[in-house]
Amino acid sequence: MKDILSNIVAVIWFFGVLLGTIIFGIFGLMMILGNMKVMLVSGFATSPYGYFLCFMGGIIFAITGWVPVFRKCYFKLPWLYPFGMMLMMNMFILAIAESILAEGFSVIDETRHMIAIGIVIVQLIIFRLLMCVYLDKKPMVLHKYDVLE
């Protein structure tokens, strides 16, 4: 009976919260890119909201990993853990790029705009390489025989 109830709670968590967070994360990435595009096209800074989106998605994915009943979602759907981690890593990288771009475009100066764009390009390349090195050393693997408690 306890196992059935925990499975029901895990299914409710997945469809009620986690699936919405995945969709929210995908659209959040597009929103950050759209915000960066607006800054590049208009030449004016907008308020960056990438950190907030990353925080909200990260909290949900962290709760899913911390609570043993919710953690069943990661074991039943093995693609979910790597997808969530990559989504949050990419969102954090873009949030940093968005804030750098917003700071660079806060003053109307063509030279400062070009420097900000250059820094964002370098930042994206370096952070993606660091992410690749990190994931090469510590692959995202759920151990099949972990105890679910």
Backbone torsions as a table, in degrees:
resi	resn	phi	psi	omega
1	MET	NA	-40.6	179.5
2	LYS	-63.4	-39.4	179.9
3	ASP	-66.6	-39.1	179.1
4	ILE	-65.3	-43.9	179.0
5	LEU	-64.1	-40.7	179.6
6	SER	-67.5	-34.8	175.9
7	ASN	-66.7	-39.9	178.3
8	ILE	-63.8	-43.3	178.7
9	VAL	-63.8	-40.5	179.1
10	ALA	-64.6	-40.0	178.7
11	VAL	-66.8	-42.1	178.0
12	ILE	-63.3	-42.3	178.4
13	TRP	-62.5	-43.1	-178.6
14	PHE	-63.8	-52.7	-175.7
15	PHE	-76.9	-28.5	-177.6
16	GLY	-84.7	-33.8	-173.4
17	VAL	-123.5	-52.9	-169.9
18	LEU	-68.0	-40.9	179.3
19	LEU	-64.1	-40.6	175.7
20	GLY	-64.1	-36.3	178.4
21	THR	-67.5	-37.4	177.6
22	ILE	-63.8	-46.8	179.1
23	ILE	-64.7	-42.4	177.5
24	PHE	-60.2	-39.5	179.7
25	GLY	-67.0	-41.8	178.8
26	ILE	-64.4	-46.8	178.0
27	PHE	-69.4	-28.4	176.0
28	GLY	-63.6	-41.0	175.7
29	LEU	-60.8	-42.4	179.1
30	MET	-67.2	-34.5	178.2
31	MET	-66.6	-42.1	178.6
32	ILE	-63.4	-45.2	178.0
33	LEU	-62.6	-38.7	177.0
34	GLY	-64.3	-40.1	178.0
35	ASN	-64.3	-40.2	177.5
36	MET	-66.1	-37.5	178.5
37	LYS	-64.5	-40.4	177.9
38	VAL	-61.1	-41.9	178.2
39	MET	-63.6	-42.0	-178.7
40	LEU	-67.9	-38.7	-177.4
41	VAL	-75.7	-44.5	-175.3
42	SER	-81.8	-29.5	-176.7
43	GLY	84.6	5.1	179.8
44	PHE	-116.9	148.8	-180.0
45	ALA	-77.0	144.3	170.5
46	THR	-116.9	167.1	-178.9
47	SER	-77.8	124.8	-179.8
48	PRO	-75.6	136.0	178.5
49	TYR	-125.9	14.9	-178.1
50	GLY	-65.8	-37.0	179.4
51	TYR	-63.9	-39.2	179.2
52	PHE	-64.3	-44.3	178.8
53	LEU	-62.8	-41.5	179.4
54	CYS	-65.1	-41.4	178.8
55	PHE	-62.6	-46.1	-177.8
56	MET	-63.9	-45.2	177.9
57	GLY	-67.4	-39.4	-179.5
58	GLY	-64.1	-37.9	178.1
59	ILE	-62.3	-44.1	-179.3
60	ILE	-65.0	-45.2	179.1
61	PHE	-66.5	-33.7	178.0
62	ALA	-68.7	-42.3	177.5
63	ILE	-61.8	-37.9	178.1
64	THR	-62.8	-36.4	179.1
65	GLY	-79.6	-29.0	-176.5
66	TRP	-79.7	-38.8	-175.7
67	VAL	-87.0	120.6	-175.5
68	PRO	-58.2	-35.5	179.8
69	VAL	-67.2	-41.8	179.8
70	PHE	-72.7	-27.2	-179.7
71	ARG	-62.5	-20.5	177.3
72	LYS	-58.7	-27.6	177.4
73	CYS	-58.8	-38.4	-179.9
74	TYR	-70.4	-30.9	-179.8
75	PHE	-82.7	-33.5	178.8
76	LYS	-75.7	-33.0	178.4
77	LEU	-120.0	88.3	-173.3
78	PRO	-63.7	-18.5	178.2
79	TRP	-77.5	-17.3	-171.5
80	LEU	-69.4	-41.2	-178.7
81	TYR	-64.6	-52.4	177.7
82	PRO	-63.0	-37.2	179.9
83	PHE	-64.5	-44.4	179.1
84	GLY	-64.1	-41.4	179.1
85	MET	-66.0	-44.8	178.8
86	MET	-65.0	-38.1	178.4
87	LEU	-62.0	-45.4	-179.0
88	MET	-70.9	-37.0	176.6
89	MET	-63.6	-46.2	179.5
90	ASN	-64.7	-38.6	179.3
91	MET	-66.0	-38.5	178.9
92	PHE	-67.1	-41.4	177.8
93	ILE	-61.9	-44.1	178.9
94	LEU	-69.5	-31.8	177.5
95	ALA	-65.2	-40.3	176.3
96	ILE	-64.2	-43.9	179.2
97	ALA	-62.6	-39.1	179.6
98	GLU	-64.7	-41.3	-179.8
99	SER	-70.9	-35.6	175.5
100	ILE	-63.5	-43.2	-179.8
101	LEU	-66.0	-39.1	179.0
102	ALA	-64.8	-39.4	177.2
103	GLU	-67.1	-39.7	179.9
104	GLY	-67.9	-31.8	-177.9
105	PHE	-95.0	6.7	180.0
106	SER	-73.8	-19.1	176.2
107	VAL	-116.1	136.5	-179.6
108	ILE	-82.7	93.5	179.6
109	ASP	-152.7	120.3	-175.2
110	GLU	-60.6	-38.3	179.9
111	THR	-65.2	-43.5	179.3
112	ARG	-65.4	-35.7	176.9
113	HIS	-63.1	-44.4	-179.6
114	MET	-66.0	-39.1	177.4
115	ILE	-64.1	-42.4	179.3
116	ALA	-63.1	-41.6	178.1
117	ILE	-63.8	-41.9	177.5
118	GLY	-63.1	-42.8	178.9
119	ILE	-64.1	-39.6	179.2
120	VAL	-64.1	-42.6	179.5
121	ILE	-63.1	-45.8	178.9
122	VAL	-63.6	-42.4	179.7
123	GLN	-61.4	-44.2	179.8
124	LEU	-62.1	-43.7	-179.5
125	ILE	-65.6	-47.8	-177.8
126	ILE	-64.3	-45.0	-178.2
127	PHE	-67.6	-35.7	176.5
128	ARG	-66.8	-39.2	176.5
129	LEU	-64.8	-42.3	176.9
130	LEU	-62.2	-38.5	177.7
131	MET	-64.1	-40.5	178.6
132	CYS	-64.9	-42.0	178.5
133	VAL	-64.1	-44.4	-180.0
134	TYR	-61.4	-45.9	-178.2
135	LEU	-71.8	-23.2	174.6
136	ASP	-72.0	-39.0	-179.7
137	LYS	-79.4	-34.9	-178.9
138	LYS	-128.7	82.5	-178.6
139	PRO	-66.7	150.6	-179.7
140	MET	-82.5	94.5	-177.6
141	VAL	-126.9	129.2	170.8
142	LEU	-89.8	126.2	-179.3
143	HIS	-75.2	123.7	-172.7
144	LYS	-61.0	-29.6	-174.2
145	TYR	-104.4	20.2	173.7
146	ASP	-66.0	146.8	179.3
147	VAL	-81.4	130.4	179.2
148	LEU	-84.6	-12.5	-179.5
149	GLU	66.0	NA	NA
